[in-house]
Amino acid sequence: MQYDVVIIGAGVSGAAIARELSRYQLAIAVVEKGSDVASGASKANSAIVHAGYDCDPGTFMARFNVQGNAMMASLCAELQVPYKPIGSMVLAFSPEDEVHLEKLYQQGIQNGVPDMSIQTGDWAREREPHLSPEVQSVLWAPSAAITCPYELTIALCENAAVNGVSILTDFEVRSLQRDKDAWQISAADGRKISASWVINAAGVYADCINALAGGAPFTICPRKGEYMLLDRKEGTVVSTVIFQPPTAMGKGVLVSPTVDGNVFAGPTALDMQDREDTSTTQSGMDALTRCARLSVPDLHLYNVITSFSGIRAVLKEKHDFLIERSGTVENFVNVAGICSPGLSSAPAIALYVRDLLRDGGLPLRERPDFSPHREHTKPFRHMNRKEKAEAIAHNPLYGRIICRCETVTEAEIVAAIHSPVPARSIDAIKRRTRAGMGRCQGGFCSPRVMEILARETGMDLQEVTKFGKGSWMVCGKIKEDGRNGEDQTHA
Ligand SMILES: Cc1cc2nc3c(=O)[nH]c(=O)nc-3n(C[C@H](O)[C@H](O)[C@H](O)COP(=O)(O)OP(=O)(O)OC[C@H]3O[C@@H](n4cnc5c(N)ncnc54)[C@H](O)[C@@H]3O)c2cc1C
């Protein structure tokens, strides 16, 4: 296949760029090494649309954070992705912290963050009654918000796909060669495509992709952040994003609601060698417990339902995003070092990359049939009684609850499997429907979800995976079909 633009990496950066470019008459592909989109940092982060006060003034981070924050509400509305403008507080426990708050405030002013103020601890406790009595003052930023990072990424990809972008999963780029006026791009499984332009949005592997293309070298250092997620029971303990003062390693541990009504604490910050190690550790959980209780002492940690981690792609050379047309290789754009606030910045990064391509000579003619809207049926759990009755009358599969914790129906799971970016694993279905995200973490619904996935795709049950190749759910049958009249049973 010959494309005008190939984007490597279907995280929120690649997805936002693809969706932005889908407005134009271009042949575009997004290639992703995972079995689903949102396989990297975009599936496991704090989900905060940051206000933008903690980025150094004059950096891409500051510029795109503030611009992206301003764009996010309307983007989420177009794509039907949850978005809650709940504001954020940075806490000060000591006079030294208060000096730091003032610095953040001044930075925010320089960066163009709207409506910030420094408030007393009592003001903060009136809004957030569970906040520590030790809090002396807070930096209040009402423009901060929360969203769902993987849903945003999936929605961007779905909207791009509906507007003609090819989303190629399980496509791990292994070689990039520039022949005359096109890039030849080869995948690990032997697939080959070509493109006039390549955009490198490969997250923690962006330095490796740049090296494959022969670009001037840079280094990405992986930095892990662990989280603990609490049950909805704890959902009312905080109603805004609660930060502690930032550290040299990042924005510090925060306690925040999620758009789905849970609460989480995290992230830790640990530099790693391994770019794939998303394990969680006892020491990480202990650190989170300590830090989270400094902010919210009566957080009930027995309500933790799961832990997870994400890997930040930190650029070694400078504390900023690296977004530029390569100076050494033709028609190659790096979108690298996209650590936090990359989620908040994604819509603005997409506009900047569009301009880089246009300035580099790519003709951008608008498509008359571009649709910015993503069709998405309201989740059953959010329907009122009348809507539920109508949904069931229209499609009886709405009457079958598969995930009891999150009230996810068979109709929604089937829809995810047949969506514009089809779900092909248990985790892909989970991220599209929330089946398995509740208190039992898939204990009850996973076998049913597996059966539905196998039935709808024609896969054998043994081919069903949790998140793609190598993550099979069953390893074989413990009894042969029909032997001695016994039922087929899977191990
Ligand atoms: C712990 C943590 C907390 C964070 N909190 C926030 C926050 O609250 N707010 C915020 O704004 N930002 C936050 N961020 C940052 C944000 O998550 C990232 O900036 C954003 O997700 C980066 O998106 P991306 O698309 O650049 O990278 P990724 O999401 O990592 O996507 C890169 C994709 O490239 C694919 N890929 C890699 N190599 C290849 C290859 N060879 N071939 C094909 N595909 C390949 C990967 O599989 C991956 O899917 C946080 C990050 C972390 C880790």
The ligand as an SDF file (V2000), in Angstrom:
LIG
                    3D

 53 58  0  0  0  0  0  0  0  0999 V2000
    2.4380    7.4870   34.8540 C   0  0  0  0  0  0  0  0  0  0  0  0
    2.0140    8.4930   33.8450 C   0  0  0  0  0  0  0  0  0  0  0  0
    1.1270    9.5160   34.1890 C   0  0  0  0  0  0  0  0  0  0  0  0
    0.7560   10.4670   33.2560 C   0  0  0  0  0  0  0  0  0  0  0  0
   -0.2140   11.3660   33.5630 N   0  0  0  0  0  0  0  0  0  0  0  0
   -0.6220   12.2680   32.6370 C   0  0  0  0  0  0  0  0  0  0  0  0
   -1.6750   13.1640   32.8970 C   0  0  0  0  0  0  0  0  0  0  0  0
   -2.3430   13.0870   33.9200 O   0  0  0  0  0  0  0  0  0  0  0  0
   -1.9540   14.1140   31.9750 N   0  0  0  0  0  0  0  0  0  0  0  0
   -1.2620   14.2290   30.8190 C   0  0  0  0  0  0  0  0  0  0  0  0
   -1.5130   15.1440   30.0670 O   0  0  0  0  0  0  0  0  0  0  0  0
   -0.2980   13.3360   30.4950 N   0  0  0  0  0  0  0  0  0  0  0  0
    0.0140   12.3520   31.3800 C   0  0  0  0  0  0  0  0  0  0  0  0
    0.9660   11.4330   31.0730 N   0  0  0  0  0  0  0  0  0  0  0  0
    1.5930   11.4920   29.7720 C   0  0  0  0  0  0  0  0  0  0  0  0
    0.7370   10.8260   28.7080 C   0  0  0  0  0  0  0  0  0  0  0  0
    0.2640    9.5860   29.1440 O   0  0  0  0  0  0  0  0  0  0  0  0
    1.5970   10.6400   27.4890 C   0  0  0  0  0  0  0  0  0  0  0  0
    2.1790   11.8650   27.1660 O   0  0  0  0  0  0  0  0  0  0  0  0
    0.8150   10.1630   26.2730 C   0  0  0  0  0  0  0  0  0  0  0  0
    0.0200    9.0600   26.5900 O   0  0  0  0  0  0  0  0  0  0  0  0
    1.8190    9.8110   25.2000 C   0  0  0  0  0  0  0  0  0  0  0  0
    1.1220    9.3650   24.0940 O   0  0  0  0  0  0  0  0  0  0  0  0
    1.9410    8.8550   22.8430 P   0  0  0  0  0  0  0  0  0  0  0  0
    0.9390    8.5670   21.8130 O   0  0  0  0  0  0  0  0  0  0  0  0
    3.0070    9.8270   22.5210 O   0  0  0  0  0  0  0  0  0  0  0  0
    2.6790    7.5400   23.3510 O   0  0  0  0  0  0  0  0  0  0  0  0
    2.0730    6.0990   23.6750 P   0  0  0  0  0  0  0  0  0  0  0  0
    0.7130    6.1740   24.2270 O   0  0  0  0  0  0  0  0  0  0  0  0
    3.0980    5.3730   24.4560 O   0  0  0  0  0  0  0  0  0  0  0  0
    1.9290    5.4510   22.2470 O   0  0  0  0  0  0  0  0  0  0  0  0
    3.0330    5.0410   21.4910 C   0  0  0  0  0  0  0  0  0  0  0  0
    2.5830    3.8320   20.6940 C   0  0  0  0  0  0  0  0  0  0  0  0
    3.6120    3.4650   19.7840 O   0  0  0  0  0  0  0  0  0  0  0  0
    3.5840    2.0670   19.6610 C   0  0  0  0  0  0  0  0  0  0  0  0
    4.8630    1.6090   19.1280 N   0  0  0  0  0  0  0  0  0  0  0  0
    6.0700    1.6180   19.7570 C   0  0  0  0  0  0  0  0  0  0  0  0
    7.0080    1.0840   18.9580 N   0  0  0  0  0  0  0  0  0  0  0  0
    6.3960    0.7440   17.7960 C   0  0  0  0  0  0  0  0  0  0  0  0
    6.8280    0.1270   16.5990 C   0  0  0  0  0  0  0  0  0  0  0  0
    8.1100   -0.2710   16.4070 N   0  0  0  0  0  0  0  0  0  0  0  0
    5.9300   -0.0860   15.6060 N   0  0  0  0  0  0  0  0  0  0  0  0
    4.6210    0.2890   15.7770 C   0  0  0  0  0  0  0  0  0  0  0  0
    4.1620    0.8440   16.9020 N   0  0  0  0  0  0  0  0  0  0  0  0
    5.0320    1.0810   17.9010 C   0  0  0  0  0  0  0  0  0  0  0  0
    3.3340    1.5970   21.0820 C   0  0  0  0  0  0  0  0  0  0  0  0
    2.8430    0.2660   21.1360 O   0  0  0  0  0  0  0  0  0  0  0  0
    2.3330    2.6210   21.5780 C   0  0  0  0  0  0  0  0  0  0  0  0
    0.9880    2.1900   21.4430 O   0  0  0  0  0  0  0  0  0  0  0  0
    1.3180   10.4380   31.9770 C   0  0  0  0  0  0  0  0  0  0  0  0
    2.1900    9.3970   31.6210 C   0  0  0  0  0  0  0  0  0  0  0  0
    2.4890    8.4090   32.5300 C   0  0  0  0  0  0  0  0  0  0  0  0
    3.3040    7.2530   32.1050 C   0  0  0  0  0  0  0  0  0  0  0  0
  1  2  1  0
  2  3  1  0
  2 52  2  0
  3  4  2  0
  4  5  1  0
  4 50  1  0
  5  6  2  0
  6  7  1  0
  6 13  1  0
  7  8  2  0
  7  9  1  0
  9 10  1  0
 10 11  2  0
 10 12  1  0
 12 13  2  0
 13 14  1  0
 14 15  1  0
 14 50  1  0
 15 16  1  0
 16 17  1  0
 16 18  1  0
 18 19  1  0
 18 20  1  0
 20 21  1  0
 20 22  1  0
 22 23  1  0
 23 24  1  0
 24 25  2  0
 24 26  1  0
 24 27  1  0
 27 28  1  0
 28 29  2  0
 28 30  1  0
 28 31  1  0
 31 32  1  0
 32 33  1  0
 33 34  1  0
 33 48  1  0
 34 35  1  0
 35 36  1  0
 35 46  1  0
 36 37  1  0
 36 45  1  0
 37 38  2  0
 38 39  1  0
 39 40  1  0
 39 45  2  0
 40 41  1  0
 40 42  2  0
 42 43  1  0
 43 44  2  0
 44 45  1  0
 46 47  1  0
 46 48  1  0
 48 49  1  0
 50 51  2  0
 51 52  1  0
 52 53  1  0
M  END
$$$$
